[in-house]
Amino acid sequence: MSDPAKVRVRGPLASLFPEFRVRLAALGYSPGTAAQQLQMLAHLSGWMHARGLTIHDLSPEAVEEFFRHRRQSHRNLITVRSLDRFIEFLSDSDIERAAAAPSVLPGWEQVLVRFGRYLSRERALAPTTVENYLNQVRPFLRWRAGRTNSDLGNLSVNEVMGFLVVRGSAESAGSVRVAVTALRALLKWLYLSGTIDEALAEGIVPVSYSAFGALPKALPPAQVSDLISHTADSRLSPCRDRAIVVLLSRLGLRARETAGLRLDDLNWRAGTVLVHGKGGFAEPMPLPADAGAAIAGYLEHERPAMPDRHLFLQAKAPHAPLGRSGISAVVSRLGQRAGMASPVGAHRLRHSAATGVLAAGGTLTEASQLLRHASPASTVIYARVDLAALRTMARPWPGAERGTPGSVTVPGRVR
């Protein structure tokens, strides 16, 4: 059945069907997908009716029980997430449901929650920075809880170093360095809060690592063009994917910055786009003609008519904003279609934009301005890929001018 109006229902949810059907249409669901959602709700309503439940009895535990029952006879829409849109509808309609039974988080997760609160409130770190710290600390706390269920008051430097050795065997020095920074912050907080008696952070030395140890992994212009051409093969949203790749490669945006773009950030008359970067700074950037044309094509032909003001939306209903992982996933899929040997993410296009400035005769200062680096030192790494400038600094090999063309004179040896 592909007509939502023909779905029949009985039970406690029947009175909500007309409004929810309108809600699904407003969210951009196709008639067929909306009909599937309503059929699932009809199943839920009948199940509730058979058990004498009302809408107010639809607790998280009841939802879990229903989907266990549904999985015995159905193959689609069989997880709790299938009900997300309806639960949001109930919340927006101020319909109260039975609360979930209070759950007790494991001890290590409680520590993680308190640590996150400390980073946000007392250190006033940006939400993305807090998220990054927690993503590094979480594996350690889980790893330790799996090995020993003892209180963190017994934590030792050897345990922390043991965890870092395990990570170092499978990850790069740069990744381990990030983990060390987060774990040192955790250990300092544990000491300040009185959870541990010793300042263990002093025993965890920073990892010796230089971001300048390797060349930036930029893509050659031909491969960037190949990525852009393969956006035409995108089944759901070719115009959106093209706009994303052009913006990343022309303006050197980060994935998070691209995901955060809003319709109000586009100033078509001035030809600029307002980029919200690190540290809460927002800077207007010139919008190249090809990037503007790609965005205009997406807005005209593909972007769903949704009230959300984010520029890039998911192709499938309910058309939520595309997050930073979604932005990078677009680039990764295009790289696979183009047959590129190594994985390609959004940040490689940022590197490509910077090296493109130098290849066109620009300076490091101009590359720094494009990337919006707070410190010029962050851009110095790109000097290593500016081969034309490096050749002017290279000194002749000692004695090469006295030898014959193509020969090398070795001191102390007669030829």
C-alpha positions as CSV (number, residue, x, y, z in Angstrom):
1,M,0.0,0.0,0.0
2,S,1.4,3.4,-1.0
3,D,-1.5,5.7,-0.1
4,P,-1.2,7.0,3.5
5,A,-4.9,7.9,3.6
6,K,-5.9,4.3,3.1
7,V,-4.1,2.9,6.2
8,R,-6.7,1.8,8.7
9,V,-6.1,1.8,12.4
10,R,-7.9,1.0,15.6
11,G,-6.9,1.4,19.2
12,P,-5.5,4.3,21.3
13,L,-3.4,5.9,18.5
14,A,-6.3,6.2,16.0
15,S,-7.2,9.8,16.9
16,L,-3.6,10.9,16.2
17,F,-3.3,9.5,12.7
18,P,-4.7,12.5,10.7
19,E,-2.3,15.0,12.3
20,F,0.7,12.6,12.1
21,R,0.0,11.9,8.4
22,V,0.2,15.7,7.8
23,R,3.4,15.8,9.8
24,L,5.0,13.1,7.7
25,A,4.1,15.0,4.5
26,A,5.6,18.2,5.9
27,L,8.9,16.3,6.7
28,G,9.2,15.3,3.0
29,Y,8.3,11.6,3.3
30,S,7.1,10.1,0.1
31,P,3.6,8.6,0.1
32,G,5.0,5.1,0.1
33,T,7.3,5.7,3.0
34,A,4.7,7.6,5.0
35,A,2.3,4.6,4.4
36,Q,4.9,2.2,5.8
37,Q,5.3,4.5,8.9
38,L,1.5,4.5,9.4
39,Q,1.2,0.8,9.0
40,M,3.8,0.3,11.7
41,L,1.8,2.6,14.0
42,A,-1.4,0.7,13.2
43,H,0.4,-2.4,14.3
44,L,1.6,-0.7,17.5
45,S,-1.9,0.7,18.2
46,G,-3.5,-2.8,17.8
47,W,-0.9,-4.3,20.0
48,M,-1.6,-1.6,22.7
49,H,-5.3,-2.1,22.4
50,A,-5.0,-5.9,22.9
51,R,-3.1,-5.2,26.2
52,G,-5.4,-2.4,27.4
53,L,-2.7,0.3,27.1
54,T,-3.4,4.0,26.5
55,I,-1.1,6.5,24.8
56,H,0.1,7.6,28.2
57,D,1.3,4.0,28.9
58,L,3.7,4.1,25.9
59,S,6.8,4.0,28.0
60,P,10.3,3.2,26.6
61,E,10.0,-0.3,28.1
62,A,6.6,-0.8,26.3
63,V,8.2,0.4,23.1
64,E,11.0,-2.1,23.5
65,E,8.5,-4.9,24.2
66,F,6.5,-4.0,21.1
67,F,9.5,-4.2,18.8
68,R,10.5,-7.6,20.3
69,H,7.0,-8.7,19.3
70,R,7.2,-7.1,15.9
71,R,10.5,-8.7,15.0
72,Q,8.8,-12.1,15.1
73,S,6.6,-11.3,12.1
74,H,8.2,-8.4,10.2
75,R,11.5,-7.6,8.5
76,N,11.3,-3.8,8.2
77,L,10.8,-1.0,10.7
78,I,11.7,-3.4,13.6
79,T,13.9,-1.2,15.8
80,V,13.1,1.5,18.4
81,R,14.6,4.2,16.1
82,S,11.7,3.4,13.6
83,L,9.4,5.3,16.0
84,D,11.6,8.4,16.4
85,R,9.3,10.6,14.2
86,F,6.2,9.6,16.1
87,I,7.9,10.1,19.5
88,E,9.0,13.6,18.4
89,F,5.4,14.2,17.3
90,L,4.0,13.3,20.7
91,S,6.6,15.5,22.4
92,D,5.7,18.5,20.2
93,S,2.0,17.8,20.9
94,D,2.6,17.9,24.7
95,I,1.3,14.4,25.0
96,E,2.8,12.9,28.2
97,R,4.0,9.3,28.3
98,A,5.1,7.1,31.1
99,A,8.7,7.9,32.1
100,A,11.4,5.3,31.7
101,A,12.5,3.5,34.8
102,P,15.5,5.2,36.3
103,S,18.7,3.6,35.0
104,V,22.0,3.6,36.8
105,L,25.0,4.3,34.6
106,P,28.1,2.1,35.1
107,G,30.7,3.9,37.3
108,W,33.0,4.7,34.4
109,E,30.2,6.3,32.5
110,Q,29.3,8.4,35.5
111,V,32.9,9.6,35.6
112,L,32.7,10.4,31.9
113,V,29.6,12.5,32.4
114,R,31.1,14.5,35.3
115,F,34.4,15.0,33.3
116,G,32.4,16.4,30.4
117,R,30.5,18.7,32.7
118,Y,33.8,20.0,34.1
119,L,35.2,20.6,30.6
120,S,32.1,22.6,29.6
121,R,31.4,24.6,32.7
122,E,34.8,25.1,34.4
123,R,37.2,25.1,31.5
124,A,34.6,26.6,29.1
125,L,35.8,24.5,26.2
126,A,33.8,24.6,22.9
127,P,31.3,21.7,22.5
128,T,33.3,20.2,19.6
129,T,36.5,20.2,21.8
130,V,34.6,18.6,24.7
131,E,33.3,15.9,22.3
132,N,36.8,15.2,21.1
133,Y,38.2,14.9,24.6
134,L,35.4,12.5,25.7
135,N,35.9,10.4,22.5
136,Q,39.5,9.9,23.6
137,V,38.8,9.3,27.3
138,R,35.9,6.9,26.8
139,P,37.9,4.0,25.4
140,F,40.3,4.2,28.3
141,L,37.6,4.2,31.0
142,R,35.8,1.3,29.2
143,W,39.1,-0.6,28.8
144,R,40.0,-0.2,32.5
145,A,36.5,-1.2,33.6
146,G,36.8,-4.4,31.5
147,R,40.2,-5.3,33.0
148,T,39.5,-4.3,36.6
149,N,36.3,-3.2,38.2
150,S,38.2,-1.4,41.0
151,D,37.6,2.2,41.9
152,L,39.5,4.9,40.1
153,G,41.2,5.9,43.4
154,N,43.5,2.9,42.8
155,L,44.5,4.2,39.3
156,S,48.2,4.0,38.5
157,V,50.5,5.5,35.9
158,N,51.4,2.0,34.7
159,E,47.7,1.3,33.8
160,V,47.5,4.5,31.7
161,M,50.8,3.7,30.0
162,G,49.7,0.2,29.3
163,F,46.6,1.5,27.6
164,L,48.7,3.9,25.5
165,V,51.0,1.1,24.4
166,V,48.0,-0.9,23.2
167,R,46.8,2.1,21.2
168,G,50.2,2.8,19.9
169,S,50.5,-0.6,18.4
170,A,47.6,0.0,16.0
171,E,47.5,3.8,15.6
172,S,49.7,6.6,14.4
173,A,51.9,8.8,16.7
174,G,49.6,11.7,15.9
175,S,46.5,9.8,17.2
176,V,48.3,8.7,20.3
177,R,49.4,12.3,21.0
178,V,45.7,13.4,20.9
179,A,44.8,10.6,23.3
180,V,47.7,11.6,25.7
181,T,46.5,15.2,25.8
182,A,42.9,14.1,26.7
183,L,44.1,11.6,29.3
184,R,46.4,14.1,31.0
185,A,43.3,16.4,31.3
186,L,41.3,13.6,32.8
187,L,44.1,12.8,35.3
188,K,44.4,16.4,36.3
189,W,40.7,16.6,36.9
190,L,40.7,13.4,38.9
191,Y,43.4,14.9,41.1
192,L,41.7,18.2,41.5
193,S,38.4,16.6,42.4
194,G,40.1,14.4,45.1
195,T,39.4,11.1,43.2
196,I,43.0,10.2,43.1
197,D,45.7,11.2,45.7
198,E,48.6,11.7,43.3
199,A,49.2,14.0,40.4
200,L,49.5,11.2,37.9
201,A,49.3,13.5,34.9
202,E,52.9,14.5,35.6
203,G,54.0,10.9,35.0
204,I,52.5,10.8,31.5
205,V,55.0,12.6,29.2
206,P,53.7,14.1,25.9
207,V,54.3,12.1,22.8
208,S,57.1,13.3,20.6
209,Y,55.3,14.1,17.4
210,S,55.6,16.9,14.8
211,A,52.8,17.8,12.4
212,F,55.6,18.8,10.0
213,G,57.0,15.3,9.8
214,A,55.0,14.4,6.8
215,L,53.8,16.2,3.7
216,P,50.2,17.4,3.5
217,K,48.1,14.7,1.7
218,A,46.7,16.9,-1.0
219,L,45.0,15.6,-4.1
220,P,46.4,16.6,-7.6
221,P,44.0,19.0,-9.5
222,A,43.1,16.1,-11.9
223,Q,41.8,14.0,-9.0
224,V,39.8,16.9,-7.6
225,S,38.2,17.3,-11.0
226,D,37.6,13.6,-11.1
227,L,35.8,13.8,-7.7
228,I,33.6,16.7,-9.0
229,S,32.7,14.8,-12.2
230,H,31.7,11.7,-10.2
231,T,29.1,13.7,-8.3
232,A,26.9,13.3,-11.4
233,D,26.7,9.6,-10.5
234,S,25.2,10.3,-7.0
235,R,21.8,8.6,-7.0
236,L,20.0,10.8,-4.5
237,S,21.6,14.2,-4.5
238,P,24.2,14.9,-7.3
239,C,23.7,18.7,-7.1
240,R,24.3,18.8,-3.3
241,D,27.4,16.6,-3.5
242,R,28.8,18.7,-6.3
243,A,28.3,21.9,-4.2
244,I,30.0,20.3,-1.2
245,V,33.1,19.1,-3.1
246,V,33.5,22.5,-4.9
247,L,33.2,24.4,-1.6
248,L,35.7,22.2,0.2
249,S,38.2,22.3,-2.6
250,R,37.9,26.0,-3.5
251,L,37.6,27.6,-0.1
252,G,39.4,25.0,2.0
253,L,36.6,24.6,4.5
254,R,36.6,22.1,7.3
255,A,33.9,19.5,7.3
256,R,32.4,21.0,10.4
257,E,32.3,24.5,8.9
258,T,30.6,23.1,5.7
259,A,28.0,21.3,7.8
260,G,27.4,24.5,9.8
261,L,26.6,26.7,6.8
262,R,23.2,28.3,6.8
263,L,21.1,29.9,4.1
264,D,21.5,33.2,5.9
265,D,25.3,33.0,5.5
266,L,25.1,33.4,1.8
267,N,25.3,37.0,0.6
268,W,24.6,36.7,-3.1
269,R,24.8,40.5,-3.8
270,A,28.2,40.8,-2.2
271,G,29.4,37.4,-3.5
272,T,30.5,36.2,0.0
273,V,29.7,33.3,2.4
274,L,30.1,33.7,6.2
275,V,32.2,30.8,7.5
276,H,31.9,29.9,11.2
277,G,35.3,28.6,12.1
278,K,37.2,27.6,15.2
279,G,36.9,29.5,18.4
280,G,33.5,30.9,17.5
281,F,35.0,33.3,14.9
282,A,32.9,34.0,11.8
283,E,34.6,35.4,8.7
284,P,33.1,36.4,5.3
285,M,34.9,34.6,2.5
286,P,34.7,35.4,-1.2
287,L,32.4,32.9,-3.0
288,P,34.0,31.8,-6.3
289,A,31.7,31.8,-9.3
290,D,31.8,28.0,-9.7
291,A,31.0,27.4,-6.0
292,G,28.1,29.9,-6.2
293,A,26.8,28.2,-9.3
294,A,27.0,24.8,-7.7
295,I,25.1,26.0,-4.6
296,A,22.5,27.8,-6.7
297,G,21.9,24.5,-8.7
298,Y,21.4,22.6,-5.4
299,L,19.0,25.2,-4.1
300,E,17.0,25.4,-7.3
301,H,16.8,21.7,-8.2
302,E,17.3,19.5,-5.1
303,R,17.1,21.1,-1.7
304,P,13.9,20.1,0.0
305,A,11.6,23.0,1.0
306,M,12.1,22.6,4.7
307,P,12.0,25.2,7.5
308,D,15.5,24.2,8.6
309,R,17.9,27.0,7.6
310,H,21.0,24.7,7.3
311,L,22.3,24.8,3.7
312,F,23.0,21.1,3.3
313,L,20.3,18.7,4.3
314,Q,20.1,14.9,4.1
315,A,18.6,13.6,0.9
316,K,16.1,11.3,2.6
317,A,13.2,12.3,4.8
318,P,13.0,13.8,7.4
319,H,15.8,15.9,5.7
320,A,17.8,16.7,8.8
321,P,20.9,18.8,8.6
322,L,23.9,17.0,7.1
323,G,26.5,16.7,9.9
324,R,30.3,16.9,9.6
325,S,30.6,13.1,9.4
326,G,28.0,13.2,6.6
327,I,30.0,15.8,4.7
328,S,33.1,13.7,4.9
329,A,31.1,10.6,3.9
330,V,30.1,12.3,0.7
331,V,33.7,12.8,-0.2
332,S,34.7,9.3,0.8
333,R,32.0,7.8,-1.4
334,L,33.0,9.9,-4.4
335,G,36.7,8.8,-3.9
336,Q,35.6,5.1,-4.0
337,R,33.6,5.7,-7.2
338,A,36.6,7.4,-8.7
339,G,38.7,4.4,-7.9
340,M,41.2,6.2,-5.7
341,A,43.7,3.9,-4.1
342,S,43.7,5.5,-0.6
343,P,40.7,6.8,1.4
344,V,39.7,10.4,0.7
345,G,38.1,12.6,3.3
346,A,37.0,16.2,3.5
347,H,40.2,17.4,5.0
348,R,42.3,16.2,2.0
349,L,40.4,18.7,-0.1
350,R,41.4,21.4,2.4
351,H,45.0,20.5,1.8
352,S,44.4,20.5,-1.9
353,A,43.0,24.1,-1.7
354,A,46.2,25.3,0.1
355,T,48.6,23.6,-2.2
356,G,46.6,24.9,-5.2
357,V,47.3,28.5,-4.0
358,L,51.1,27.8,-3.9
359,A,51.0,26.0,-7.3
360,A,49.3,29.0,-8.8
361,G,52.2,31.3,-7.6
362,G,50.6,32.4,-4.4
363,T,52.4,32.9,-1.1
364,L,52.2,31.1,2.2
365,T,50.5,34.2,3.6
366,E,47.8,33.9,1.0
367,A,47.4,30.2,1.8
368,S,47.1,31.0,5.5
369,Q,44.4,33.6,4.8
370,L,42.4,31.1,2.7
371,L,42.7,28.5,5.5
372,R,42.0,31.1,8.2
373,H,44.8,29.9,10.3
374,A,45.2,31.7,13.6
375,S,48.9,31.4,13.5
376,P,51.1,31.5,10.3
377,A,53.1,28.7,11.9
378,S,50.2,26.4,11.1
379,T,50.7,27.1,7.4
380,V,54.5,26.5,7.3
381,I,54.0,22.8,6.5
382,Y,52.8,23.7,3.0
383,A,56.2,25.2,2.2
384,R,57.5,21.7,1.8
385,V,55.2,21.1,-1.2
386,D,56.1,24.3,-3.0
387,L,58.8,22.8,-5.1
388,A,59.3,25.8,-7.3
389,A,60.2,28.0,-4.3
390,L,62.3,25.2,-2.8
391,R,64.4,25.0,-6.0
392,T,65.4,28.6,-5.7
393,M,66.8,27.9,-2.2
394,A,68.7,24.7,-3.1
395,R,72.5,25.2,-3.2
396,P,74.6,23.5,-5.8
397,W,76.3,20.2,-4.8
398,P,79.9,21.0,-3.8
399,G,82.2,20.5,-6.7
400,A,79.4,19.8,-9.2
401,E,80.3,22.9,-11.2
402,R,83.8,21.5,-11.8
403,G,82.7,18.1,-13.0
404,T,81.4,17.1,-16.3
405,P,77.6,17.3,-16.9
406,G,75.8,14.6,-15.1
407,S,78.9,13.6,-13.1
408,V,79.6,13.9,-9.4
409,T,83.0,14.7,-8.0
410,V,83.8,12.7,-4.9
411,P,86.6,14.2,-2.7
412,G,89.7,12.0,-2.2
413,R,88.9,9.7,-5.2
414,V,90.6,9.9,-8.6
415,R,88.4,9.1,-11.6
